Amino acid sequence: MTSVGVIGGGPAGLAAAEVAAQAGHAVTVYEAKPSLGRKFLMAGKSGLNLTKAEALDRLIAAYGPAADWLAPLLRDWDNDAIIDWAQGLGQDMFVGTTGRVFPTAMKASPLLRAWLGRLETLGVTRHTRWRWQGFDGMVARFDTAEGAQVVRHDAFVLALGGASWARLGSDGAWADVLRAAGVAVTPFAPTNAAIAVAWSEHMFRHRGQPIKGVAWRAGAYKSRGEGVVARHGLEGGGVYSVSNGVRDGAPLFLDILPDLSVDDVAQRLARPRGKASFANHLRKVLRLDPLKIALAQEWGRPWPDDAVAVARRLKKLRVAQTGLRPMDEAISTAGGVAAQALTDDLMLRAVPGVFCAGEMLDWEAPTGGYLLTACLATGRRAGAGASAYASAG
């Protein structure tokens, strides 16, 4: 019986294993951590945004420079297919107000349990605490709790993740192994990342609070999403959406009154202030909450005397940031196996019989369901490619 080895037990690897097993191959999944799907479970803590309910062309466009080469894979396994697949695993789904698609359970564990149950029914074998070290032809080398191990399969799928959240399994250590084998690997970079800010003492009491009803801009990236005042900077969907601009060296600006024009703000500021402090004047005439006033004081001072100049500053507060937080904290990473290193079926040109999937490929996307969508689509394509290669013998 032909066999396929899948190295990496995240969603891309499990998708590849499912396809290969359904094609009739003996499939074994090898995972370096003690259990499968650890980053998948972490993603589920905030609701498991599985995909995005929108027109397929718009969904594909979200992948930016990688859209062209990912498009055929996403068309083969699109957002509707993902919803049908999850429902086939007994998970009720719903679409949120922004088009994001979630399991009704709002967590990953029921879906993962059902998925692993299906794989077990298909005869998929699992080995955990097996860390891949490289290939010798079609033999894979592993470090395990029982010592060094070697295994042979007719084809392999690598689904080893990017370079963030190393404690969950994505440490990027595989990149040097593949480079040594002649594979083109683009350097990693953080994406969907928190932004570092050295807060002044008066901001400490606001830690953990959401920044609502604002707009962010960094270079060509814009967002109306929320931010969060975190211990070491800014987090939240709105911040992640513009983090690539900060990564590229652009300054970060905050508009705390995006629904008002500069003239509107200036007219309100020109109202008589009396004996009120400047902060109280902002609160009264602009209806700013304490957090927005604190942010204005953090980044707006010293204030100009002219109401129009103050209005412009409030509409374009320059955030005193120091770049992105460390890459290991990022939700995802850019970089990885370059598209030109792969065939259409995601096989490594330099290592025939070895296919790649998931975040270890060189693509990036915003949050909102796009990350898991591409992981599942590339996993299935790699699994199909490995199945065909194994069958061809």
C-alpha positions as CSV (number, residue, x, y, z in Angstrom):
1,M,0.0,0.0,0.0
2,T,1.3,3.4,-0.9
3,S,1.9,5.8,2.0
4,V,2.1,9.6,2.6
5,G,3.9,11.2,5.5
6,V,2.5,14.6,6.7
7,I,5.0,16.5,8.9
8,G,3.1,19.1,11.0
9,G,-0.2,18.7,12.7
10,G,-1.8,22.1,12.2
11,P,-4.8,22.8,10.0
12,A,-2.8,22.7,6.7
13,G,-1.2,19.3,7.7
14,L,-4.5,17.9,8.8
15,A,-6.2,19.0,5.6
16,A,-3.4,17.3,3.6
17,A,-3.8,14.1,5.6
18,E,-7.5,14.1,5.1
19,V,-7.2,14.3,1.3
20,A,-4.4,11.7,1.1
21,A,-6.3,9.3,3.3
22,Q,-9.5,9.7,1.3
23,A,-7.5,8.8,-1.8
24,G,-6.7,5.5,-0.2
25,H,-3.1,6.0,1.0
26,A,-1.8,5.0,4.4
27,V,-1.2,8.4,6.1
28,T,0.9,9.2,9.1
29,V,1.0,12.6,10.7
30,Y,4.2,13.6,12.6
31,E,4.0,16.5,15.1
32,A,6.8,18.0,17.2
33,K,4.5,19.0,20.0
34,P,2.7,16.7,22.5
35,S,-0.6,17.3,20.7
36,L,-2.0,18.4,17.3
37,G,-3.6,21.7,16.4
38,R,-2.1,23.8,19.2
39,K,-2.1,27.1,17.3
40,F,-5.5,26.2,15.8
41,L,-6.9,25.9,19.4
42,M,-5.3,29.2,20.3
43,A,-7.0,30.9,17.4
44,G,-10.3,29.4,18.6
45,K,-10.0,31.2,21.9
46,S,-11.2,34.4,20.2
47,G,-13.9,32.7,18.3
48,L,-12.2,30.7,15.5
49,N,-12.8,32.9,12.5
50,L,-12.7,30.1,9.9
51,T,-13.3,32.0,6.7
52,K,-14.9,35.1,5.2
53,A,-18.3,35.2,3.5
54,E,-17.7,37.5,0.5
55,A,-17.3,37.3,-3.2
56,L,-14.5,35.0,-4.2
57,D,-12.6,37.6,-6.3
58,R,-12.6,39.9,-3.3
59,L,-11.4,37.2,-1.0
60,I,-8.6,36.3,-3.3
61,A,-7.6,40.0,-3.6
62,A,-6.9,40.1,0.1
63,Y,-3.8,38.0,-0.4
64,G,-2.1,40.9,-2.2
65,P,1.1,40.0,-4.1
66,A,0.4,36.3,-3.6
67,A,-3.1,36.4,-4.9
68,D,-2.2,35.3,-8.5
69,W,-0.5,32.1,-7.5
70,L,-3.0,31.3,-4.7
71,A,-6.1,31.9,-6.8
72,P,-6.3,28.4,-8.4
73,L,-6.0,26.8,-4.9
74,L,-8.6,29.1,-3.4
75,R,-11.0,28.5,-6.2
76,D,-10.6,24.8,-5.7
77,W,-11.4,25.1,-2.0
78,D,-13.2,28.3,-1.4
79,N,-15.1,29.9,1.5
80,D,-18.3,28.0,0.6
81,A,-16.4,24.7,0.6
82,I,-14.9,25.4,4.0
83,I,-18.4,26.1,5.5
84,D,-19.8,22.9,3.9
85,W,-16.8,21.0,5.2
86,A,-17.2,22.3,8.8
87,Q,-20.9,21.6,8.7
88,G,-20.1,18.0,7.6
89,L,-18.1,17.7,10.8
90,G,-21.2,18.5,12.7
91,Q,-20.4,22.2,13.4
92,D,-23.1,24.7,13.0
93,M,-21.8,28.0,11.5
94,F,-22.9,31.6,11.4
95,V,-21.8,34.7,9.6
96,G,-21.0,37.8,11.7
97,T,-22.0,41.4,10.8
98,T,-18.6,41.9,9.0
99,G,-18.9,38.7,7.0
100,R,-16.5,36.7,9.2
101,V,-17.6,33.1,9.6
102,F,-17.5,31.3,12.9
103,P,-18.7,28.0,14.4
104,T,-21.7,28.6,16.6
105,A,-19.7,27.0,19.5
106,M,-17.2,30.0,19.1
107,K,-14.2,27.8,19.8
108,A,-12.0,25.4,18.0
109,S,-12.0,22.3,20.2
110,P,-15.3,20.8,19.0
111,L,-14.2,21.1,15.4
112,L,-10.8,19.8,16.0
113,R,-12.1,16.7,17.9
114,A,-14.5,15.9,15.1
115,W,-11.8,16.4,12.5
116,L,-9.3,14.1,14.4
117,G,-12.2,11.6,14.7
118,R,-12.7,11.6,11.0
119,L,-9.0,11.1,10.4
120,E,-8.9,8.2,12.8
121,T,-11.8,6.6,10.9
122,L,-9.8,7.0,7.7
123,G,-6.9,5.2,9.3
124,V,-4.6,8.1,9.8
125,T,-1.8,7.4,12.3
126,R,-0.3,10.0,14.6
127,H,3.1,10.4,16.1
128,T,3.7,13.3,18.6
129,R,6.9,14.7,20.0
130,W,8.6,13.8,16.7
131,R,10.7,16.8,15.5
132,W,11.7,16.7,11.8
133,Q,15.4,17.1,11.1
134,G,15.6,16.7,7.3
135,F,15.5,14.2,4.4
136,D,17.8,11.6,2.9
137,G,16.1,11.0,-0.4
138,M,12.6,9.8,0.5
139,V,13.6,9.0,4.1
140,A,12.7,11.5,6.8
141,R,14.8,11.9,9.9
142,F,13.3,12.8,13.3
143,D,14.4,13.4,16.9
144,T,11.9,11.7,19.2
145,A,11.6,11.0,22.9
146,E,12.8,7.4,22.0
147,G,15.9,8.8,20.2
148,A,16.6,9.3,16.5
149,Q,14.1,7.7,14.1
150,V,13.9,7.4,10.3
151,V,10.8,6.7,8.2
152,R,10.2,6.2,4.5
153,H,7.1,7.2,2.6
154,D,6.1,7.4,-1.1
155,A,5.5,11.2,-0.7
156,F,5.7,13.8,2.1
157,V,3.8,16.9,2.9
158,L,5.6,19.6,5.0
159,A,3.2,21.8,7.0
160,L,5.5,23.3,9.5
161,G,4.1,26.8,10.0
162,G,5.7,30.2,10.0
163,A,7.9,31.8,12.6
164,S,5.5,33.1,15.3
165,W,4.2,31.5,18.5
166,A,7.1,29.1,18.7
167,R,5.8,27.6,21.9
168,L,2.8,26.3,19.8
169,G,5.1,24.8,17.2
170,S,5.8,27.4,14.6
171,D,9.4,28.3,15.2
172,G,10.6,28.6,11.5
173,A,13.6,26.3,12.3
174,W,12.8,24.3,9.1
175,A,13.9,27.2,6.9
176,D,17.6,26.5,7.2
177,V,17.1,22.8,6.5
178,L,15.3,23.6,3.2
179,R,17.8,26.3,2.2
180,A,20.6,23.7,2.6
181,A,18.6,21.5,0.2
182,G,18.5,24.2,-2.4
183,V,15.0,25.6,-1.8
184,A,14.4,29.3,-2.1
185,V,13.1,30.6,1.2
186,T,12.1,34.3,1.7
187,P,13.2,35.7,5.1
188,F,10.4,35.9,7.7
189,A,8.7,39.1,8.8
190,P,5.9,39.7,11.2
191,T,2.4,40.5,9.9
192,N,-0.8,41.1,11.8
193,A,1.4,42.2,14.6
194,A,1.1,44.4,17.8
195,I,2.8,47.7,17.7
196,A,5.3,48.7,20.4
197,V,4.6,51.8,22.5
198,A,6.5,53.0,25.6
199,W,3.5,54.3,27.5
200,S,3.9,57.2,30.0
201,E,2.8,56.5,33.6
202,H,-0.6,58.2,33.2
203,M,-1.6,55.6,30.6
204,F,-1.1,52.6,33.0
205,R,-4.7,52.7,34.3
206,H,-6.0,52.4,30.8
207,R,-4.3,49.1,30.0
208,G,-6.6,46.5,28.6
209,Q,-9.2,49.0,27.5
210,P,-10.5,49.0,23.9
211,I,-10.1,52.1,21.7
212,K,-13.4,52.3,19.8
213,G,-14.7,54.5,17.0
214,V,-11.3,55.5,15.7
215,A,-9.3,55.2,12.4
216,W,-5.7,54.2,11.9
217,R,-3.3,54.8,9.0
218,A,0.3,53.8,8.3
219,G,1.4,54.4,4.8
220,A,-1.0,52.8,2.3
221,Y,-2.7,50.8,5.1
222,K,-6.0,52.2,6.6
223,S,-8.4,50.8,9.2
224,R,-11.5,51.7,11.1
225,G,-11.1,48.7,13.5
226,E,-10.6,48.8,17.3
227,G,-7.3,48.9,19.1
228,V,-6.5,47.9,22.6
229,V,-4.1,49.5,25.1
230,A,-1.8,46.6,25.9
231,R,1.1,46.5,28.4
232,H,3.8,47.1,25.8
233,G,1.9,48.8,23.0
234,L,-1.2,48.6,20.8
235,E,-3.1,45.4,19.9
236,G,-6.4,44.6,18.2
237,G,-7.8,44.1,14.8
238,G,-7.6,47.7,13.7
239,V,-4.0,47.9,14.7
240,Y,-3.1,44.6,13.1
241,S,-4.6,45.8,9.8
242,V,-2.1,48.6,9.5
243,S,0.9,46.9,11.1
244,N,2.5,46.1,7.7
245,G,2.7,49.8,7.1
246,V,4.7,50.2,10.3
247,R,6.8,47.2,9.3
248,D,7.6,49.0,6.1
249,G,8.8,52.1,8.0
250,A,5.7,54.4,7.7
251,P,4.6,56.5,10.7
252,L,1.4,55.5,12.4
253,F,-1.4,58.0,12.8
254,L,-4.6,57.9,14.8
255,D,-7.8,59.8,14.0
256,I,-9.8,59.8,17.2
257,L,-12.7,61.6,15.5
258,P,-13.1,59.9,12.1
259,D,-16.7,60.9,11.6
260,L,-16.0,64.6,11.9
261,S,-14.1,66.9,9.6
262,V,-11.3,69.2,10.7
263,D,-13.7,72.1,10.4
264,D,-16.3,70.4,12.5
265,V,-13.8,69.7,15.2
266,A,-12.4,73.3,15.1
267,Q,-15.8,74.8,15.4
268,R,-16.6,72.8,18.5
269,L,-13.2,73.6,20.0
270,A,-13.8,77.3,19.4
271,R,-16.7,77.3,21.8
272,P,-16.1,79.3,25.1
273,R,-13.9,77.3,27.4
274,G,-14.3,79.3,30.6
275,K,-12.4,78.0,33.5
276,A,-12.5,74.4,32.3
277,S,-9.3,72.5,31.8
278,F,-8.2,71.6,28.3
279,A,-9.1,67.9,29.0
280,N,-12.5,68.8,30.3
281,H,-13.1,71.1,27.3
282,L,-12.3,68.1,25.0
283,R,-14.7,66.0,26.9
284,K,-17.5,68.5,26.8
285,V,-17.4,69.8,23.3
286,L,-16.1,66.7,21.5
287,R,-17.7,64.1,23.8
288,L,-14.5,62.2,24.1
289,D,-14.3,59.3,26.6
290,P,-11.5,59.3,29.2
291,L,-9.3,56.9,27.1
292,K,-9.5,59.1,24.0
293,I,-8.6,62.1,26.1
294,A,-5.7,60.3,27.6
295,L,-4.5,59.3,24.1
296,A,-4.8,62.9,22.9
297,Q,-2.8,64.1,25.9
298,E,-0.2,61.3,25.3
299,W,0.5,62.2,21.7
300,G,-1.0,65.7,21.1
301,R,1.0,67.9,23.5
302,P,2.2,70.6,23.5
303,W,-1.0,71.9,22.1
304,P,-1.1,74.8,19.6
305,D,-3.1,77.9,20.4
306,D,-5.2,77.8,17.2
307,A,-8.4,75.7,17.2
308,V,-7.9,74.6,13.6
309,A,-4.4,73.4,14.4
310,V,-5.6,71.5,17.4
311,A,-8.4,69.9,15.3
312,R,-5.8,68.8,12.7
313,R,-3.8,67.2,15.4
314,L,-6.7,65.3,16.9
315,K,-7.5,64.1,13.4
316,K,-4.0,63.0,12.8
317,L,-2.3,62.1,16.1
318,R,1.2,60.7,15.4
319,V,1.6,57.6,17.5
320,A,4.9,57.5,19.4
321,Q,5.6,53.9,18.4
322,T,8.9,52.1,18.2
323,G,8.0,49.5,15.5
324,L,6.4,46.1,15.8
325,R,6.5,43.8,18.8
326,P,8.8,40.8,18.4
327,M,8.0,38.4,15.5
328,D,7.2,35.5,17.8
329,E,4.2,37.5,19.2
330,A,2.8,38.2,15.8
331,I,-0.4,36.4,14.7
332,S,1.2,35.4,11.5
333,T,4.4,35.9,9.4
334,A,5.3,36.8,5.9
335,G,8.1,35.0,4.1
336,G,8.7,31.3,3.7
337,V,9.0,28.9,0.8
338,A,9.0,31.1,-2.4
339,A,6.4,30.5,-5.0
340,Q,9.0,29.9,-7.7
341,A,10.4,27.0,-5.6
342,L,7.1,25.1,-6.0
343,T,5.2,23.4,-8.8
344,D,1.5,24.1,-9.3
345,D,0.8,21.2,-6.9
346,L,3.1,22.7,-4.3
347,M,5.9,20.2,-4.7
348,L,9.4,21.4,-4.0
349,R,11.2,21.6,-7.4
350,A,14.5,20.9,-5.6
351,V,13.2,17.9,-3.6
352,P,10.8,15.8,-5.7
353,G,8.1,14.0,-3.7
354,V,8.0,16.6,-1.0
355,F,5.1,19.1,-0.9
356,C,4.5,22.2,1.2
357,A,1.4,23.8,2.7
358,G,0.2,26.4,5.1
359,E,2.0,29.3,6.7
360,M,5.4,28.0,5.7
361,L,4.7,29.2,2.2
362,D,5.5,32.8,1.3
363,W,2.1,34.5,1.5
364,E,0.4,36.8,4.0
365,A,-3.1,38.0,4.6
366,P,-5.0,40.1,7.0
367,T,-7.0,38.7,9.9
368,G,-10.7,38.0,9.2
369,G,-10.7,34.4,8.1
370,Y,-8.1,34.7,5.3
371,L,-5.3,32.9,7.2
372,L,-7.2,29.7,7.9
373,T,-8.8,29.8,4.5
374,A,-5.4,29.7,2.7
375,C,-4.0,27.1,5.2
376,L,-6.8,24.8,4.4
377,A,-6.7,25.4,0.6
378,T,-3.0,24.9,0.4
379,G,-3.1,21.9,2.6
380,R,-5.7,20.2,0.4
381,R,-3.7,21.0,-2.7
382,A,-0.5,19.6,-1.2
383,G,-2.3,16.5,0.0
384,A,-3.8,15.9,-3.5
385,G,-0.3,16.5,-5.1
386,A,1.3,14.0,-2.7
387,S,-1.4,11.5,-3.3
388,A,-0.9,11.7,-7.1
389,Y,2.9,11.4,-6.7
390,A,2.6,8.4,-4.4
391,S,0.2,6.7,-6.8
392,A,2.5,7.3,-9.7
393,G,5.2,5.4,-7.9
